[in-house]
Amino acid sequence: MSAKTVLPAVAMTAVSMVLTLAVVVMWLGTAVPWPVAVVVGLGIDGGWLATLAYERRLAAQGDHNRTVTAVGWSFGLIATGVLVAHALTAEDSAGAWLAVAWLPIAAKALWLVHSMWERTALTPGALDAIRGIQQEARDEAAVARARLRAEAVTEQTRLTAVTAAGARVARVQAKTAQTLSRAWSTLETTRQGEDTGRALTSVTSRVTPGVTARWELPVWGPTEPVPALESAPALTDEALDVLVDEIRHSQTPALSYREMAARFRAAGHSASEVRLRAAWKRVA
């Protein structure tokens, strides 16, 4: 895998060194003897190559030296400067020479990329382990998303069902309340009617002389269970009145009819609802 980065770096280094040597020989060959120009060119390339080799050795040992790196980049900048100076002083093809003046710097950059590749390179086993971990994480994330999506759908279905059931219950309650209201209104109208009172009087025995029995509406609400009573002798009206009056005034303020009736029966006394209500009216 390292060949992907080392081969371009080697090729760019070779081209840069040949180009630098050729430019130095052509440029300085007119001013000094060509052997001197060759020595200068080889000195630049040799320093560049020597620092590069030393950097590679340190990198193989897992080490790094900033001084060596700075010297290597200095030789690269010198080579680039020579190429730029030659391009600017060339009488012909100045643009072409200037276009290739960046090759030494490019070669150094490629070696930098290759060193970074080596520092971050992993073994095939480590790469397989990383891929396995990533795949496991993706699987867990997909399962979690599916679970959340299913829970959301379930909750939405449950809320829809509860809302529909609540709406049905509300409709039934409203309809029942409306029916009860109509029935209550009908009973109240019937109760207040004069003809109804006369009709009820004809079929209802008088409780006391001169008093016409009044038909009471049924009481809507919770009722208290009446304990089973043993058969006992019926009370006279006078005894029933005394008991009702005692129970009624056993608490201040006086008890209501419902509370009195509950205490009356809880005490074990027996009397019909009609007689008990009549006694209540007499003492009240």
C-alpha positions in Angstrom: 0.0 0.0 0.0 2.9 2.4 0.6 3.9 2.2 -3.1 0.9 4.5 -3.8 2.8 7.3 -2.2 6.4 6.4 -2.4 6.6 5.9 -6.1 5.3 9.3 -7.0 7.7 10.9 -4.5 10.7 9.0 -6.0 9.8 9.9 -9.5 9.3 13.6 -8.7 12.6 13.6 -6.8 14.5 12.1 -9.7 13.0 14.6 -12.2 13.7 17.5 -9.9 17.4 16.5 -9.4 18.0 16.0 -13.1 16.3 19.3 -13.9 18.2 21.1 -11.2 21.6 19.7 -12.4 20.8 20.6 -16.1 19.7 24.1 -15.3 22.8 24.8 -13.1 25.2 23.4 -15.8 23.4 25.5 -18.6 23.2 28.6 -16.5 26.6 28.6 -14.9 28.4 26.9 -17.8 28.8 30.2 -19.6 30.4 31.9 -16.6 32.5 29.1 -15.1 34.0 25.9 -16.4 31.4 23.2 -16.8 33.0 20.9 -14.2 32.5 23.6 -11.6 28.9 23.9 -12.7 28.4 20.2 -12.4 29.9 20.2 -8.9 27.5 23.0 -7.9 24.5 21.2 -9.3 25.5 17.9 -7.6 26.1 19.8 -4.4 22.5 21.1 -4.4 21.1 17.7 -5.3 23.4 15.9 -3.0 22.5 18.0 0.0 18.8 17.6 -0.9 19.2 13.8 -1.2 21.3 13.5 1.9 18.8 15.3 4.1 16.0 13.3 2.6 17.8 10.0 3.3 18.4 11.0 6.9 14.8 12.0 7.4 13.7 8.7 6.0 16.1 6.9 8.5 14.6 8.8 11.4 11.1 8.1 10.2 11.9 4.4 10.1 13.0 4.6 13.7 9.9 6.5 14.7 11.8 9.7 15.3 11.8 13.2 13.9 14.4 16.0 13.8 13.3 19.5 13.0 16.8 20.7 12.2 17.2 18.1 9.5 13.8 18.8 8.1 14.6 22.6 8.0 17.9 21.8 6.2 16.1 19.6 3.6 13.5 22.3 2.9 16.3 24.8 2.6 18.0 22.8 -0.2 14.6 22.4 -1.8 14.1 26.2 -1.7 17.6 26.8 -3.1 16.9 24.4 -6.0 13.6 26.1 -6.7 15.3 29.5 -6.5 17.9 28.5 -9.0 15.2 27.3 -11.4 13.2 30.5 -11.0 16.3 32.7 -11.5 17.2 30.7 -14.7 13.6 31.1 -16.0 13.6 34.8 -15.4 17.0 35.3 -17.1 16.4 33.0 -20.0 16.0 34.7 -23.3 13.7 32.1 -24.8 11.2 29.6 -23.3 11.1 31.6 -20.0 7.5 30.5 -19.4 8.3 26.8 -19.8 11.3 27.0 -17.4 9.2 28.9 -14.9 6.4 26.3 -15.1 8.8 23.5 -13.9 10.5 25.6 -11.2 8.1 24.2 -8.6 9.3 20.6 -9.0 11.8 20.5 -6.0 9.1 21.8 -3.6 6.6 19.4 -5.1 9.0 16.5 -4.4 9.4 17.5 -0.8 5.7 17.8 -0.4 5.2 14.3 -1.8 7.8 12.9 0.7 5.8 14.7 3.5 2.6 13.0 2.3 4.4 9.7 2.3 5.7 10.1 5.8 2.2 11.0 7.0 0.9 7.9 5.3 3.5 5.8 7.1 2.7 7.3 10.5 -1.0 6.5 10.1 -0.6 3.1 8.4 -2.3 0.2 10.2 -1.9 -3.6 9.8 -4.6 -5.6 8.0 -5.7 -7.1 11.3 -6.2 -3.7 12.8 -8.1 -2.5 9.7 -10.4 -5.6 9.9 -11.0 -4.9 13.6 -11.9 -1.3 12.8 -14.3 -2.4 10.0 -15.9 -4.9 12.3 -16.4 -2.3 15.0 -17.8 0.2 12.6 -20.2 -2.4 11.1 -21.3 -3.4 14.6 -22.0 0.3 15.5 -24.0 0.7 12.2 -26.0 -2.5 13.0 -26.8 -1.3 16.6 -27.8 2.2 15.3 -30.1 0.6 12.7 -31.7 -1.7 15.3 -32.1 1.3 17.7 -33.8 3.4 14.9 -36.1 0.5 14.0 -37.0 0.0 17.7 -37.7 3.7 18.2 -39.8 3.8 15.0 -41.8 0.7 16.1 -42.4 2.2 19.6 -43.5 5.5 18.0 -46.0 3.7 15.7 -47.3 1.6 18.7 -47.7 4.7 20.9 -49.5 6.5 18.0 -51.8 3.5 17.6 -52.5 3.3 21.3 -53.2 7.0 21.5 -55.6 6.8 18.5 -57.5 3.9 20.1 -57.7 5.7 23.5 -58.9 8.9 21.9 -61.5 7.0 19.9 -62.7 5.2 23.0 -62.8 8.4 25.0 -64.8 10.1 22.2 -67.3 7.2 22.2 -67.6 7.3 26.0 -68.1 11.1 25.9 -70.8 10.7 23.3 -72.6 8.0 25.3 -72.4 10.1 28.5 -73.7 13.2 26.7 -76.6 11.2 25.2 -77.4 9.7 28.6 -77.2 13.1 30.3 -79.5 14.5 27.7 -82.0 11.7 28.2 -81.9 12.0 32.0 -82.4 15.8 31.6 -85.4 15.3 29.5 -86.9 12.7 31.9 -86.2 15.0 34.9 -87.9 17.9 33.1 -90.9 15.7 32.3 -91.2 14.6 35.9 -90.8 18.1 37.2 -93.5 19.3 34.8 -95.8 16.5 35.8 -95.1 17.1 39.5 -96.0 20.8 39.3 -99.2 20.2 37.3 -102.5 20.8 39.1 -104.3 17.9 37.3 -101.5 15.6 38.3 -101.8 16.6 42.0 -105.6 15.9 42.0 -105.0 12.6 40.3 -102.4 11.6 42.8 -104.6 12.7 45.7 -107.3 10.3 44.6 -105.1 7.3 44.8 -102.9 8.3 47.9 -104.2 7.9 51.4 -104.2 10.9 53.6 -101.4 10.9 56.2 -102.9 13.5 58.5 -106.4 15.1 58.4 -106.5 18.1 56.2 -103.1 17.5 54.6 -102.9 16.2 51.0 -100.0 13.9 50.3 -97.4 15.4 48.1 -95.7 13.2 45.5 -91.9 13.6 45.8 -89.5 13.2 42.9 -87.1 10.3 43.1 -83.6 11.2 44.4 -80.9 10.8 41.9 -77.5 9.9 43.4 -75.7 7.3 45.4 -77.8 5.3 47.8 -76.7 3.7 51.0 -77.5 -0.1 51.5 -80.1 -0.8 54.1 -79.1 -3.6 56.4 -81.4 -6.5 56.7 -83.8 -6.0 59.5 -85.4 -8.6 61.7 -89.1 -8.6 61.9 -90.2 -6.4 64.7 -93.6 -5.1 65.8 -94.7 -2.0 63.9 -94.4 1.3 65.8 -97.3 3.5 66.4 -97.4 6.9 64.9 -96.8 8.5 68.3 -93.7 6.3 69.0 -92.4 6.8 65.5 -92.7 10.6 65.9 -90.8 10.5 69.1 -88.0 8.4 67.6 -87.8 10.7 64.5 -87.7 13.8 66.7 -85.0 12.4 68.9 -82.8 11.3 66.0 -83.4 14.6 64.2 -82.3 16.7 67.2 -79.4 14.3 68.2 -77.0 16.6 66.4 -76.8 20.4 66.0 -77.7 21.6 63.5 -80.6 19.2 63.1 -80.2 16.3 60.7 -81.7 16.1 57.3 -84.3 13.6 56.4 -81.8 11.3 54.6 -79.4 11.3 57.6 -82.2 10.7 60.0 -83.6 7.8 58.0 -80.2 6.2 57.8 -79.7 6.5 61.5 -83.2 5.3 62.2 -82.7 2.1 60.2 -79.2 1.6 61.5 -80.6 1.6 65.0 -82.7 -1.5 64.1 -86.1 0.3 63.9 -88.5 -0.7 61.2 -91.0 1.5 59.3 -92.1 2.0 55.8 -90.8 4.9 53.8 -94.3 6.4 53.6 -94.8 6.3 57.4 -91.2 7.5 58.1 -91.6 10.5 55.7 -95.0 11.3 57.2 -93.5 11.3 60.7 -90.7 13.5 59.5 -93.2 16.0 58.2 -95.2 16.0 61.4 -92.2 16.7 63.7 -90.5 19.1 61.2 
